[in-house]
Amino acid sequence: MTKSRKSAEESNGPTRPSVIASGERSIAIDTQGGPFLGVASSGDHTTIVHVPPHELRPPASVDAPPGVVRLPALQASFVGRARELALLDETLTGSGAAVVQAVHGLGGVGKSTLAAHWAGARREVDNPIWWITADSSGALAAGLAALAAALQPALARLPQDQLKERALQWLATHDGWLLILDNVTEPEDVQPLLAHADKGRILITSRRASGWHDTAVPIHLDTLAPDEAHTLLTRILTGDATRAAADLDGAAELCAEVGYLPLAIEQVGAYIVQTGITPRAYLRLLAEDPAYMYRRAKEGYDSERTIARIWAITLDRLTDTPLAGHLLRVLAWYAPDAIPRALVGPLGSEPAVVDAVGRLAAYSMISATEDFLDVHRLVQAVTRASDPDDPHRRPHDIVRAREAAVACLNDALPTAVDAPDRFSAWRRLIPHIDALAQHADPDSDTALTAYVFCRAGAFLQHQSLNPLATPHLERAGRGFTRHLGARHPNTLTARHHLARAYQDTGDLSRAIQLYGHLLHDYEQVRGPGHAETLILRRSLAQALATAGDVGSAIPMLERVLDAQESLLEADHPDALTTRHTLADAYGQIGDLRKAVSQYERVLTVSEEVLGPDHPDTLATRANLAGAHVSTDPDKSIELYERLLNDQERVLGSEHPGTLTTLSSLSRACVVKGELQRAIALCERSLRAREKSLGPGHPDTLLSRSSLGLALSMAGDMAKALPLLQQVLDDCLECLGADHPDTLTARSKLAEGHARAGNAAHAVRTHLHCLRETERVLGTDHPDTATARHNLAVAYTMAGNTARAVPLFEQTLTDRIRILGADHPQTNSVRVTLAKTHASARNHQRALLLFEQAWREAERVLGTEDPGTLSRLRDLATAHLQAGQPTLSIPLYERALKDSTRLLGDDHVQTLGIRSNLATAHQSAGNTREALDGHRHSAAECRRVLGPDHPDTLGALNNLANAHARAGDRSRAIESYERLLTDCRRVFGTDDQRTDLVAANLAALRGHGPTRTDDRP
């Protein structure tokens, strides 16, 4: 060791500080306060660095040269990120103490690109701007040393640790600088720097989402917005301006497929440009071999920057938490958002699962809240793609993860599909079961996978979401058949659900065919008299009835009912359900007396056995109320109102059954003509269903459609038509063009246009509806005949009876062939056809059809039915229109007598027939009978309907006209004057009914022709 020496002046004055060197081969040099100009060396292989004396001044006195900037090359295709750039500007523009911001997010999300773009825009503000790749403490030290060398190039050859220390001292004593620390792995790595650098601005990028709370203000960077992603890909693909716009086909879908992740878009864009393929072609390649494409890049592209490799590096850092990789592979089989934590709970002990979730979230591979997990869809796609060369995606690990995902889903399934308190749990799981079905190869399904799909399909079916249930049930049936056999109970259950799904979606031919096959299997496995076989036979009968084959359905249901009551007794739920179904079938053929009788019998037993508040009892009450709608709307409304109160008490105001009754009540109000009440009920139903079921649920769409129809009937076309159009658009989007509800929505839109007077539009829409119905359901389906009938009505309203009549004739032929000559719908078409012939003055054909319609109603419904009464009135009116008033009078007299007996003096039908009879007497020249009849009609209308009701004013117009016909001109003028005052007050001066009265009054005064055939 070299010892220090005493100065020569020691004895003569105070001593100077000693210069001491310590350590083996150390030296000490005293420069006497001057610069060191020599060379000092010590130790083996020592490097001697020559440094100009003035460069070794303290870092605090060193000014930064102008333009000290080190940034990666900026990307010309940078897009979006306006919010994040604004946040950086807002936070990093201040002065004083150091401002530290940490941009974190998933690997490949564009953190470095954002940082470089933002820093590049600050060249005129900050100096130096220095980029350091800080993924390790060594890389950070190297970056700081390079900064010191850039500040003082003459010191560039000093050892790295000395340069790093000078950089730290320089940062601590200067401001106005910007440091970017890219890809920081651990927050602890940058703590020493942050402790020194307290006056400038530091921007950190990291995949770590946690650990910054006491270090930096975090900014989470998400994927690009869809339009921004599309712009980025377009710029990459059209950069050389040689790619035609047509070559961009599939670009939007490709952006969505890679989850709008910038790095993925850059990777696929570069590959497309190099290979000359289209985005659509790339999508096909991706579907065929995702593992290959996710790791594939263009020639010269950094292989370490492919999305597969970037995330593999992240997972490499998590190998000390083995469950993390398995958990991520399990999550890959679910939907990307709102994954319940319960779906990963069975993967390990609670602490182990919590730790694995935390580690994945810390590296931005997932996002985690207290209840749910989210995973980027591209992370899922890459993780699912097996790759034998990737230790994190080996094929057997992928299979193990898929089977674990199925097991976790099975553990989470609620025990019942029809329990309202479990509906929310089901709805949380369904998106993840859908995702599993989408991503897993059907050939890989196990029996447990089939069970999960079967249960999901059953729940969706219970929710009336049959289009969504069908693919799950089809797959469950195939899986069970493969693993358990075609006649295993699970297989039969899945196929039974599937047949019902076909039936409910209108695919009746497939439903009936599948029911037939199932019935054969049940008879072989269980026996023809087994309870489950009888249930299946009932289901087949229901499908036949829905298809219009009620003639086959009713005898089948009657036999099933007899067998069930013999086997199970009459009060068994299965027997009650069959009797209920039989009542539905009777109602379908118009035999309402039998239908009501069966419903009442079911209701009596249900109330005794199940209780008045049981859901089945409530359902029977709903059907009983529905059976009365067409014949006695007042009774129907009364029953619905009482049922609604009970359902709100028992089930709650938002229960699907309660909302169905609310909608049914609104329809009954429509039939009765209480349109404003019907509109209010429809609005209430729509709000409740939107809240509880969502805007796209079939029941919600039905409520919206019912509201549009009620508004159109009330004449509010400004609200009705846009609403009906919206329903059709929503049905097309949510249910598809082939769904029965979509066909109905199109028909109702056409009906709305007809009511609005848009005859041409109504014809076009009904024509489109007929073609779609024929395509989807076939030419023989009852709904096809209805669509043809509606088109004929539209032609009639457009004044084109030449086209309407052949359609009506064809519809009548179809109804007779499909439903039978005595079916109510057949007779309804017969009446419409007769009215069309009458309007075209084809009176002979009209009278023949009206006579047939009356006789059929009398035979099927009986002489005491209101429907028969309506047909008798139609026949009488046809004779009157044909110029045969003497033949119409006895028919009207009989109709009036029947209506008074059946409906009462105050019913609108009775009031109308009385007015018709007076008009017939007037046409026959029976002046006294006509005047007496019109006086009586006007008085009754005033008493029952009130003085201002349109029918009352119409009856007064007829009375005034009768006075004029009788030659009592002065009384007629007096009556018209009073009537004109009332019409102006009630209808307004511009109404056509007011104009009619004014014209008749003017004619009597000698100013124009009298219009005697119309009523205001």
SESEGU-39308 format. One line per field, with one value per residue (C-alpha): x, y, z. Coordinates in steps of 0.1 Angstrom, whole numbers. Layout:
<pts>
px <- [X, ...]
py <- [Y, ...]
pz <- [Z, ...]
</pts>
This chain:
<pts>
px <- [0, 13, 14, 6, 34, 36, 41, 74, 57, 42, 64, 60, 22, -12, -14, -32, -56, -39, -44, -50, -53, -65, -69, -44, -24, -42, -24, -30, -21, -19, -23, -16, -49, -40, -51, -39, -18, -2, -12, -20, -25, -28, -37, -37, -52, -60, -76, -62, -87, -74, -99, -96, -93, -123, -147, -144, -163, -193, -224, -244, -223, -228, -254, -271, -260, -289, -310, -300, -327, -328, -361, -370, -382, -416, -444, -461, -492, -499, -536, -560, -551, -564, -575, -542, -522, -543, -537, -499, -500, -520, -499, -464, -466, -460, -427, -410, -409, -405, -437, -438, -464, -468, -485, -495, -514, -513, -482, -488, -513, -491, -475, -441, -456, -477, -447, -425, -452, -459, -422, -414, -438, -419, -386, -391, -400, -377, -340, -327, -354, -339, -353, -341, -352, -355, -366, -338, -316, -286, -304, -315, -278, -266, -292, -283, -246, -254, -272, -242, -220, -245, -243, -205, -192, -156, -165, -179, -151, -154, -166, -204, -209, -192, -212, -244, -236, -229, -262, -280, -263, -270, -308, -309, -295, -313, -349, -365, -356, -378, -368, -388, -383, -397, -409, -402, -406, -405, -413, -384, -359, -365, -367, -331, -335, -367, -350, -323, -343, -367, -369, -377, -403, -403, -427, -427, -442, -449, -470, -473, -507, -499, -471, -473, -495, -466, -444, -463, -497, -509, -526, -542, -539, -566, -570, -579, -614, -628, -627, -591, -580, -596, -577, -544, -548, -559, -529, -506, -522, -524, -491, -477, -510, -510, -537, -572, -601, -616, -586, -596, -626, -626, -605, -631, -637, -600, -595, -623, -608, -575, -593, -582, -547, -522, -493, -515, -528, -493, -482, -511, -509, -472, -478, -507, -486, -456, -477, -502, -533, -564, -577, -605, -579, -559, -591, -594, -558, -562, -592, -574, -542, -543, -511, -490, -504, -501, -463, -459, -445, -432, -395, -373, -399, -386, -397, -396, -423, -450, -480, -474, -438, -445, -471, -449, -422, -447, -457, -420, -419, -449, -434, -430, -468, -477, -514, -513, -506, -533, -558, -552, -556, -590, -601, -593, -624, -649, -662, -637, -658, -675, -661, -675, -647, -667, -656, -620, -626, -624, -589, -571, -572, -586, -552, -536, -563, -563, -525, -526, -553, -533, -501, -519, -536, -503, -489, -520, -528, -562, -583, -598, -625, -640, -666, -654, -624, -618, -594, -585, -600, -567, -550, -576, -573, -535, -537, -562, -540, -519, -482, -458, -429, -444, -441, -472, -494, -485, -514, -521, -522, -548, -570, -566, -576, -607, -619, -613, -634, -662, -660, -660, -691, -708, -701, -715, -748, -779, -800, -832, -839, -873, -865, -868, -843, -817, -823, -795, -770, -779, -776, -741, -731, -747, -722, -694, -712, -718, -681, -671, -695, -679, -643, -644, -644, -677, -657, -639, -671, -673, -705, -701, -697, -730, -747, -736, -749, -782, -788, -780, -804, -831, -828, -827, -858, -876, -867, -883, -849, -853, -831, -802, -812, -814, -776, -768, -795, -784, -748, -759, -779, -749, -726, -748, -755, -717, -708, -740, -760, -791, -816, -799, -822, -799, -800, -837, -841, -819, -837, -871, -860, -847, -880, -898, -872, -879, -917, -914, -893, -918, -897, -927, -917, -885, -903, -929, -903, -882, -912, -921, -886, -886, -920, -908, -877, -898, -922, -893, -875, -903, -933, -964, -983, -954, -960, -930, -942, -976, -960, -941, -973, -989, -960, -964, -1001, -992, -969, -995, -1021, -996, -990, -1028, -1035, -1060, -1080, -1052, -1042, -1075, -1081, -1045, -1049, -1082, -1065, -1035, -1059, -1078, -1046, -1032, -1063, -1065, -1028, -1023, -1058, -1075, -1059, -1023, -1003, -996, -1033, -1042, -1015, -1030, -1065, -1052, -1036, -1068, -1086, -1061, -1069, -1106, -1100, -1079, -1108, -1132, -1151, -1149, -1176, -1156, -1124, -1139, -1154, -1120, -1102, -1128, -1124, -1086, -1089, -1112, -1089, -1058, -1072, -1081, -1049, -1022, -1038, -1050, -1015, -997, -981, -1000, -1033, -1024, -1015, -1049, -1067, -1048, -1059, -1095, -1094, -1079, -1107, -1132, -1114, -1131, -1166, -1168, -1140, -1156, -1155, -1119, -1108, -1124, -1106, -1072, -1075, -1081, -1053, -1029, -1035, -1029, -997, -983, -990, -976, -950, -940, -946, -916, -922, -925, -959, -971, -958, -975, -1008, -1002, -997, -1028, -1049, -1038, -1048, -1082, -1086, -1077, -1105, -1130, -1118, -1103, -1072, -1058, -1059, -1044, -1015, -1009, -1007, -984, -961, -960, -953, -926, -908, -909, -896, -868, -857, -860, -853, -834, -842, -835, -856, -884, -910, -896, -899, -935, -944, -929, -948, -981, -975, -969, -1000, -1022, -1007, -1016, -1051, -1054, -1043, -1009, -989, -960, -952, -965, -946, -911, -918, -930, -900, -877, -893, -886, -850, -845, -860, -838, -807, -816, -836, -828, -848, -863, -877, -916, -915, -896, -922, -949, -931, -929, -967, -975, -954, -973, -1006, -994, -987, -1022, -1038, -1017, -1030, -997, -1014, -985, -960, -984, -987, -949, -943, -971, -957, -923, -938, -956, -925, -905, -932, -934, -896, -894, -926, -937, -968, -991, -984, -1013, -992, -985, -1022, -1025, -998, -1016, -1048, -1031, -1017, -1052, -1065, -1038, -1047, -1083, -1074, -1054, -1085, -1070, -1098, -1087, -1056, -1072, -1100, -1077, -1056, -1087, -1100, -1066, -1065, -1100, -1089, -1058, -1078, -1102, -1073, -1052, -1077, -1109, -1141, -1155, -1124, -1131, -1101, -1116, -1149, -1132, -1115, -1149, -1164, -1136, -1138, -1176, -1171, -1146, -1170, -1197, -1175, -1168, -1206, -1202, -1234, -1243, -1209, -1209, -1244, -1234, -1203, -1222, -1248, -1221, -1203, -1236, -1245, -1209, -1210, -1244, -1232, -1199, -1207, -1244, -1273, -1266, -1230, -1221, -1200, -1231, -1250, -1223, -1225, -1263, -1259, -1234, -1258, -1286, -1263, -1253, -1289, -1294, -1263, -1275, -1308, -1328, -1341, -1372, -1349, -1327, -1355, -1364, -1327, -1321, -1352, -1340, -1305, -1319, -1339, -1309, -1286, -1310, -1313, -1276, -1259, -1285, -1301, -1271, -1245, -1229, -1239, -1275, -1275, -1259, -1284, -1313, -1299, -1294, -1330, -1343, -1321, -1335, -1371, -1361, -1347, -1378, -1400, -1414, -1414, -1432, -1411, -1379, -1387, -1397, -1366, -1342, -1358, -1355, -1319, -1309, -1325, -1308, -1274, -1278, -1288, -1260, -1232, -1238, -1248, -1213, -1204, -1198, -1224, -1250, -1242, -1244, -1278, -1290, -1278, -1298, -1329, -1325, -1321, -1352, -1372, -1359, -1369, -1404, -1408, -1406, -1381, -1384, -1378, -1349, -1333, -1338, -1323, -1293, -1286, -1285, -1264, -1240, -1234, -1227, -1203, -1183, -1180, -1171, -1152, -1140, -1148, -1123, -1135, -1151, -1180, -1187, -1184, -1210, -1236, -1229, -1234, -1267, -1279, -1269, -1287, -1319, -1316, -1312, -1275, -1264, -1272, -1282, -1258, -1282, -1261, -1234, -1231, -1209]
py <- [0, 35, 56, 93, 118, 149, 182, 200, 230, 209, 222, 258, 261, 244, 211, 206, 177, 144, 127, 90, 60, 27, -8, -31, -13, 20, 53, 88, 120, 154, 180, 209, 224, 223, 201, 166, 164, 130, 94, 72, 34, 5, -32, -57, -49, -14, 9, 44, 71, 106, 133, 170, 187, 211, 182, 168, 197, 189, 178, 206, 231, 212, 226, 203, 208, 217, 189, 160, 136, 98, 83, 53, 59, 74, 56, 74, 53, 64, 69, 78, 81, 116, 110, 95, 123, 149, 132, 132, 169, 178, 159, 164, 201, 214, 225, 221, 187, 157, 145, 107, 91, 53, 41, 5, -21, -54, -62, -50, -24, 4, 19, 25, 39, 63, 74, 79, 99, 121, 127, 134, 164, 179, 186, 223, 221, 197, 190, 164, 139, 106, 71, 42, 6, -2, -38, -46, -27, -33, -18, 12, 17, 15, 40, 65, 61, 68, 100, 112, 106, 125, 154, 154, 134, 138, 115, 88, 64, 66, 34, 29, 31, 65, 77, 65, 84, 116, 112, 108, 139, 159, 149, 159, 194, 203, 207, 209, 174, 144, 108, 79, 46, 20, -15, -13, -48, -41, -7, -14, -12, 25, 36, 47, 69, 84, 92, 114, 128, 151, 181, 169, 147, 110, 88, 51, 24, -10, -41, -40, -26, -26, -12, 24, 39, 55, 60, 74, 85, 55, 58, 26, 21, 1, -12, 11, 21, 1, 31, 39, 3, 2, 35, 20, -12, 8, 31, 1, -17, 14, 29, 26, 36, 5, -15, -9, -2, -36, -53, -40, -63, -79, -52, -43, -80, -86, -57, -71, -106, -94, -74, -39, -45, -22, -46, -74, -50, -40, -76, -88, -57, -62, -99, -90, -64, -88, -117, -97, -114, -96, -92, -117, -142, -136, -143, -177, -185, -175, -197, -227, -224, -197, -209, -205, -171, -156, -163, -155, -122, -108, -113, -90, -84, -88, -123, -112, -86, -110, -111, -148, -142, -110, -127, -158, -135, -122, -157, -166, -142, -159, -194, -191, -191, -223, -219, -185, -201, -228, -202, -181, -211, -219, -183, -185, -207, -182, -149, -121, -99, -103, -138, -146, -154, -186, -200, -202, -210, -248, -246, -245, -234, -200, -184, -200, -188, -153, -152, -164, -139, -111, -120, -121, -88, -72, -80, -67, -102, -99, -72, -81, -67, -81, -102, -105, -110, -97, -110, -95, -116, -119, -131, -157, -166, -170, -189, -214, -220, -250, -248, -277, -253, -229, -242, -222, -236, -273, -293, -314, -283, -267, -298, -299, -263, -268, -297, -277, -248, -273, -286, -251, -242, -274, -266, -231, -242, -234, -264, -252, -235, -221, -206, -168, -162, -180, -162, -137, -164, -182, -149, -144, -179, -180, -158, -181, -213, -196, -189, -224, -237, -213, -221, -258, -284, -304, -336, -328, -326, -349, -362, -334, -308, -321, -318, -282, -274, -292, -273, -240, -248, -257, -224, -204, -223, -214, -178, -180, -176, -207, -195, -193, -226, -246, -249, -259, -286, -299, -302, -317, -344, -353, -354, -375, -399, -403, -410, -425, -439, -428, -441, -429, -408, -378, -381, -384, -354, -333, -343, -336, -301, -297, -308, -282, -256, -264, -261, -228, -213, -223, -252, -275, -301, -308, -307, -332, -355, -354, -359, -390, -405, -398, -413, -445, -445, -438, -466, -490, -479, -469, -485, -470, -463, -448, -414, -399, -415, -399, -365, -369, -379, -347, -327, -342, -334, -298, -295, -310, -284, -256, -268, -266, -303, -299, -328, -352, -333, -333, -371, -377, -353, -369, -404, -391, -375, -407, -426, -401, -399, -437, -440, -410, -398, -367, -342, -351, -322, -341, -347, -311, -300, -322, -310, -275, -283, -298, -266, -247, -270, -265, -227, -230, -245, -219, -242, -217, -233, -265, -245, -225, -256, -274, -243, -239, -276, -273, -242, -258, -288, -265, -243, -273, -293, -267, -237, -204, -189, -217, -207, -234, -221, -185, -197, -214, -182, -164, -188, -187, -149, -151, -175, -147, -119, -123, -130, -111, -85, -71, -105, -110, -76, -83, -117, -102, -74, -98, -120, -92, -81, -116, -121, -88, -100, -135, -132, -96, -68, -77, -115, -127, -141, -108, -89, -114, -107, -70, -74, -96, -70, -44, -66, -71, -33, -30, -55, -35, -2, 13, 24, 50, 26, -1, 23, 31, -6, -13, 15, 1, -34, -22, -3, -33, -57, -35, -32, -69, -87, -62, -44, -74, -101, -115, -105, -69, -68, -81, -53, -27, -42, -41, -5, 4, -14, 3, 37, 30, 20, 53, 72, 83, 73, 97, 75, 42, 38, 45, 22, -7, -2, -3, -36, -51, -39, -53, -86, -89, -81, -101, -130, -133, -130, -166, -162, -162, -130, -113, -123, -110, -77, -72, -79, -55, -28, -33, -31, 2, 16, 5, 24, 54, 54, 44, 19, 13, 9, -15, -36, -38, -48, -74, -88, -91, -107, -133, -142, -145, -166, -190, -193, -200, -219, -233, -227, -249, -233, -214, -183, -183, -183, -154, -135, -141, -129, -97, -89, -93, -69, -44, -46, -40, -9, 3, -1, -30, -55, -73, -85, -89, -113, -141, -139, -141, -171, -188, -181, -195, -227, -229, -225, -252, -276, -268, -260, -274, -258, -251, -235, -200, -186, -202, -186, -152, -154, -164, -132, -110, -124, -118, -82, -77, -91, -68, -37, -47, -51, -89, -93, -128, -142, -121, -133, -169, -165, -146, -173, -200, -181, -177, -214, -226, -203, -216, -252, -248, -221, -226, -201, -185, -174, -137, -148, -164, -132, -111, -134, -130, -93, -95, -115, -89, -61, -79, -81, -44, -35, -57, -37, -63, -45, -66, -97, -79, -67, -102, -110, -77, -83, -118, -104, -76, -101, -124, -95, -81, -116, -124, -91, -68, -35, -14, -34, -16, -46, -42, -4, -9, -36, -14, 15, -10, -22, 14, 20, -11, 0, 34, 17, -4, 27, 19, 56, 52, 22, 40, 72, 52, 31, 60, 79, 49, 44, 80, 79, 47, 59, 91, 72, 45, 64, 100, 130, 136, 100, 96, 68, 91, 119, 93, 82, 118, 123, 92, 106, 140, 122, 101, 133, 146, 114, 116, 151, 169, 195, 220, 194, 179, 214, 220, 186, 192, 227, 213, 184, 207, 228, 196, 182, 215, 213, 176, 170, 204, 225, 206, 171, 152, 142, 179, 185, 157, 173, 207, 193, 176, 208, 229, 204, 207, 245, 241, 246, 211, 174, 156, 128, 104, 72, 84, 90, 115]
pz <- [0, -8, 23, 24, 29, 52, 35, 38, 55, 83, 110, 98, 95, 93, 75, 41, 35, 28, -6, 2, -20, -6, -21, -38, -66, -58, -64, -51, -70, -56, -83, -59, -70, -107, -135, -139, -171, -168, -171, -142, -145, -121, -123, -150, -185, -174, -200, -201, -211, -221, -211, -218, -185, -190, -196, -161, -146, -123, -143, -128, -149, -181, -205, -230, -266, -289, -304, -282, -293, -295, -306, -326, -362, -362, -379, -408, -403, -367, -362, -334, -297, -293, -257, -246, -263, -246, -212, -218, -228, -198, -173, -187, -196, -161, -146, -113, -97, -120, -137, -142, -164, -170, -201, -196, -215, -234, -254, -289, -280, -292, -260, -276, -308, -287, -266, -297, -315, -286, -278, -314, -313, -284, -301, -298, -261, -244, -247, -244, -254, -247, -254, -232, -236, -199, -199, -174, -149, -172, -202, -182, -170, -206, -217, -190, -199, -235, -224, -205, -236, -258, -234, -233, -263, -250, -221, -242, -234, -197, -180, -181, -144, -143, -172, -156, -124, -144, -162, -129, -115, -146, -146, -109, -115, -147, -160, -194, -204, -214, -207, -221, -204, -228, -218, -181, -166, -129, -113, -88, -117, -122, -85, -83, -113, -100, -67, -85, -115, -98, -121, -156, -173, -175, -196, -189, -210, -195, -197, -160, -150, -112, -90, -102, -75, -56, -87, -116, -128, -149, -183, -195, -233, -249, -285, -314, -321, -351, -375, -364, -369, -403, -412, -400, -421, -451, -449, -447, -476, -498, -489, -524, -540, -561, -543, -557, -534, -543, -528, -494, -492, -458, -441, -415, -406, -404, -380, -358, -360, -346, -320, -333, -318, -336, -337, -351, -377, -387, -388, -410, -431, -439, -447, -470, -488, -493, -505, -526, -511, -500, -464, -472, -483, -451, -431, -448, -440, -404, -401, -416, -395, -368, -351, -382, -391, -357, -357, -394, -406, -438, -448, -428, -401, -366, -356, -319, -327, -338, -315, -306, -296, -277, -254, -251, -236, -211, -201, -198, -169, -152, -151, -114, -112, -132, -128, -146, -180, -175, -163, -194, -217, -199, -203, -240, -245, -231, -244, -240, -217, -183, -175, -140, -115, -107, -141, -129, -92, -96, -113, -79, -43, -38, -29, -60, -83, -68, -72, -109, -117, -101, -120, -154, -146, -135, -170, -188, -202, -186, -168, -134, -112, -80, -100, -136, -158, -193, -220, -253, -280, -299, -267, -266, -303, -300, -267, -283, -313, -304, -313, -304, -306, -280, -244, -235, -263, -265, -280, -249, -227, -251, -249, -211, -209, -231, -210, -178, -193, -200, -164, -149, -170, -159, -122, -126, -144, -123, -114, -131, -164, -154, -120, -123, -95, -116, -149, -142, -135, -168, -187, -173, -185, -220, -238, -226, -236, -270, -273, -264, -291, -316, -308, -300, -328, -325, -331, -298, -277, -248, -232, -206, -234, -249, -215, -211, -246, -239, -207, -223, -252, -228, -210, -242, -253, -221, -228, -263, -279, -301, -329, -304, -287, -319, -327, -291, -291, -325, -312, -279, -298, -320, -290, -269, -298, -304, -268, -253, -282, -301, -275, -243, -221, -225, -263, -264, -241, -263, -295, -278, -270, -305, -321, -299, -310, -347, -340, -322, -350, -376, -391, -388, -414, -395, -362, -373, -389, -357, -334, -356, -352, -315, -310, -326, -303, -272, -280, -285, -253, -229, -245, -262, -229, -209, -195, -215, -247, -242, -237, -269, -288, -274, -287, -322, -321, -312, -342, -365, -352, -357, -393, -399, -397, -368, -382, -373, -341, -323, -324, -313, -284, -274, -273, -253, -228, -223, -218, -194, -173, -172, -163, -141, -131, -144, -121, -130, -144, -176, -182, -175, -200, -226, -220, -222, -256, -268, -258, -279, -309, -305, -305, -336, -356, -342, -319, -290, -269, -267, -261, -233, -218, -217, -204, -176, -167, -166, -145, -120, -114, -114, -87, -66, -71, -78, -61, -75, -76, -94, -127, -146, -131, -141, -177, -180, -169, -196, -223, -211, -214, -248, -260, -253, -272, -306, -293, -260, -256, -225, -208, -221, -207, -173, -171, -182, -157, -128, -140, -143, -107, -94, -115, -103, -67, -72, -99, -99, -123, -145, -148, -184, -177, -162, -192, -216, -199, -202, -239, -243, -224, -248, -278, -262, -259, -296, -305, -284, -300, -268, -288, -264, -235, -257, -266, -230, -221, -251, -240, -205, -217, -240, -212, -189, -215, -226, -190, -180, -213, -234, -267, -290, -272, -293, -266, -266, -304, -301, -277, -300, -329, -310, -301, -337, -348, -321, -331, -367, -359, -339, -370, -355, -386, -378, -348, -361, -394, -381, -351, -374, -396, -366, -355, -389, -389, -354, -363, -394, -372, -341, -355, -391, -423, -419, -384, -382, -361, -390, -415, -391, -387, -424, -427, -399, -416, -448, -428, -414, -448, -459, -430, -438, -474, -489, -512, -535, -507, -489, -521, -525, -489, -489, -521, -506, -475, -496, -515, -482, -466, -495, -495, -458, -450, -484, -504, -483, -449, -433, -429, -466, -473, -448, -467, -500, -484, -471, -505, -520, -494, -503, -540, -530, -511, -540, -562, -582, -577, -609, -591, -558, -568, -582, -550, -528, -549, -545, -508, -504, -522, -501, -469, -478, -487, -457, -429, -443, -455, -421, -405, -392, -412, -443, -437, -430, -465, -480, -465, -477, -512, -512, -502, -530, -556, -542, -544, -581, -586, -592, -571, -581, -570, -539, -528, -534, -512, -484, -484, -480, -453, -433, -437, -427, -396, -386, -390, -372, -346, -342, -346, -312, -319, -326, -356, -372, -366, -384, -414, -415, -415, -443, -464, -458, -468, -500, -510, -503, -524, -552, -553, -536, -505, -501, -497, -473, -449, -435, -430, -412, -391, -381, -374, -352, -332, -327, -318, -293, -277, -278, -273, -259, -271, -262, -282, -312, -334, -325, -331, -365, -376, -366, -388, -417, -414, -416, -447, -463, -457, -473, -504, -507, -505, -471, -460, -426, -416, -427, -407, -376, -379, -383, -354, -332, -343, -337, -302, -292, -304, -285, -254, -256, -273, -264, -286, -301, -310, -348, -350, -334, -359, -387, -375, -374, -410, -421, -403, -421, -454, -447, -441, -474, -492, -476, -490, -457, -470, -442, -414, -434, -437, -400, -391, -414, -400, -364, -376, -395, -363, -343, -370, -371, -334, -332, -364, -374, -405, -428, -421, -450, -428, -421, -459, -466, -443, -458, -493, -484, -469, -499, -522, -503, -506, -543, -546, -555, -557, -526, -514, -498, -495, -471, -434, -416]
</pts>
